[in-house]
């Protein structure tokens, strides 16, 4: 999979300027090179099939196919793929989903200047790389009960400002059931009210809005 001692990298992000900056930093290293760039998950899979990179840098929030689904698709065809997530969001749920999908590293974009190159080398060496603050966040919530798909659906509607009546009509359930879901959500997130629940859910990565 490697050619000589050069680490071959695929960068995936929907922001051209960020991709250019990342590629510049990587290509300035003697032992690594960017072999391809992609702007969404669909392109990422196509590029991976052609170039078979040693390390892939994957954004999470992209059009068409998001980062998590792209990781799953790539790893399904290429189980050996080493993929590092690049994201602006430090929530434990997003990180957990990424690692379950097969990512070997998780890097906040705010850390790119100081951590990018070392993270690529770590991933290429077959090791995992998790920033201490992300690891701490994951450990803090390790025993928490997760939200169900329906509870996330309800909370997404709450985040849009919808009333219980509108949520009930949209999901074809009773208002009583909506209230039941909200009670469960508040308990699981240790939130004081519905607005607080939305803030916590967004911070931890349950909501992607």
C-alpha positions, 0 to 999 in steps of 0.5 A: 500500500505504501510506495517507498517511504512516502506516506500517500494521503487523500484529503476530503473536505468541502472547503477548497481553501482548507484542503489547499492549506492541508495539502500545502502542509503535507506536501512540505514534508519530505516523507509524505505527499497528497495523492488526491483531494475530494470535496464529499464522501462520494468523491472520497470513495472514488478517489480511494479506489483509484489511489489507495492512499495510506492515510485519508483525512476525512471531514464529517459534515459534507454534502451528498455523503457525510464523513461517517457514511464515507468511512463505512463505505471505504472500510467495507471495500478496503478494511485496511484503510486508515482514516483520520477524522478532521472536524470542528466539532468535539462532541463525544457522540460524533467521535464515538460514531467515527471510531465505530465506523472504523476511524483510527484518529480524530483531530479538531481543525483548531489543532491542525497547525500543531497536530496534523503531521504527527497524527498522519504519521501515527495513523500510518504507523497503525496506531490510534490518535485521540486528543485528550479533550475528546478522550475525556469527553468520551470517558465522561459520558461512557456510562450514559444512556444514549438517545434513541433514533425517535428521541433524536427526531423529536429533539431535532424538531424542538431545535427548529422551534416546533411545538409539541402539537406540531411535532406530534402531527409531523411524526404521526404520534400523540402529544402525550407520546411527544411529552414522554419522549421529551421527559426521557430526553431531559433525564438522559441529557441531565437537562433542565428544559427543552432549550437546555437539552438542544444545547447539550445535544448539539455540543455532544453531537447528537444533533447535526443541524 
